[in-house]
Amino acid sequence: MAVLRITKEFRFEGAHALTGYDGKCKHIHGHSYLMYVTIQGAPETQEGKHGSGMIIDFKVIKNIVNKAVIEKFDHALVMQQGTPLTEEIASAYGNVVVLPFRPTSENMVCYFAEEIEKHLPIEAKLYSVKLYETAGSYVEWFAE
């Protein structure tokens, strides 16, 4: 049986700051993120089964990624735990995500991949997550 890859696109808005960075990104700023989630596997071959002919239903991918990433990060301010004013900002505004690492695209794509993998059914394997921070800049995570 052939191994195939399917990809679903996601979009969300978010802001972050890279505390301690020597450049413009040290300031709170926002991005229109674009993320591609690619799943690898063999299509179900059992006739009459709901998922026959599919690796995983696109709707299932959508539900998993929405729950694991989008609902938490869309229109959120992402800050690193322990940076100045994090607790004050989090208590004053409702949608602040505090992470134990600097919220670079590199760190966030690894975190997103880990969260998505936790919820995938056993027959579907996360192959890659590509996260665009801007139209011309992205980071890509691949399964080892």
N, C-alpha and C positions, 0 to 999 in steps of 0.2 A: 504494500500500500504506500502511496506517495505521501511524503511529508510536505505540508503546505503552510503558508503563513497568511494570516489575515490581519488587517490593520483598521483601526477605528480612530477617527479624529475627534479631539476635544478642544474647546476654547474656554478660557476663564481669565478674569482680570484679577490683578493682585499688586500689592506694593510691598517693598522691603527696604532695608537699609543694611549696608555692609559696614558695621561699626569697626573702626580701626583701619579701614581701607584708605589708601592714599590716592584719592581720585573722586570724581563726581558721585560715584555709587555709594559713598559714605553717607549721603543724604537720603532721606526717605523719598522714594520715587516709585513710579508704577510701571507695569508692563501689561500688555495684552498677550497673554501666553497662548501658544498653540502647542498641543501635545498629540503625538501619534503613539498609540499603544498597539504593538504587534504581537500576536499570539501564534504559536507554532504547534502543529500536531497533525494527526491523520484524521480524515473525516470518518465519522461514524458510518459503519457499513451495514448495520443490522436494519433490514427493511422493516417498515412499520413503526420504527422508533421515532419519537418526536424530532430528534436531532439528526436523523439519517441524512447523510451527505454533507454534514457540517462538522467542523472542528469544534466550534462553540457558536451559539447564536449571538449575533451582533447585539441584540437586546441585553443578553446576559453580560457581555463586556461593558456595555453602557452602564448598567446597574452597578456593577462592581466598581468601575472607575469613578462614577458619581459618588458612591458611598465612601470609597477609600481616599479620594483626592478632592474632587470638585466641590462637594458640599462643604468641606472644611476650608479650602483655600480660595474659592471664588469670592472676590471683593474683600479679601482679608489683608491685613497688614501683618507681615511675617517678620518676626524679630528673634534674635538670638537670646536665649536665657542668660540673665545676668548682665545684660547691657543696660546702660543708664536709662532710666525712666520707663523701662519695660512694664513694670507692675502698674505704674500710674497710668500709662497709656492703655494697657489692657483693661483696667478697671473703669476708665472713662469712655472707652469705645467697645462696642460689643464684639466685633469680629477681628480679634487679634490672635494670631497663632504664634505661640512661643515654642521655639525648637532648641534642642541642646547643641546646635551647631550653627555656624554662620550660614545664612540663607542664600548661598550662591546657587546658580542654576545647576552646577555640578553636584552639590550636596542634595539639593531638592530632588533632582531626577533619581538619585540613588534611593532616597527616602520614598518617593512615589512608587518606584519599582518594588521595593520591599513591601509596601502596603498593598499594592495590587496583587502580588504573588500570594499573599496570605489568604485571599478570597477566591482564587481560581480553582475550578474543579480539577481533579487529579489528571484528567485526560488532556487538559490544555496547559501548555507551557508558555510562560512569558518569554518572548524572544528579544524584544527591544522596547525601549521607551525613548522617544525623541521629544525634547522640550525646547521650543523656540521661545527665547526671551524677547527678541525683536525679529522683524521679517528676515534679516540676514544673519542672525546669530543663534545657534542652537548647540545643545549638548545631547549626546546620545549614550544611553546605557544599553549594554548587551549582556544577555545571560552568559555565564561562564560555561 
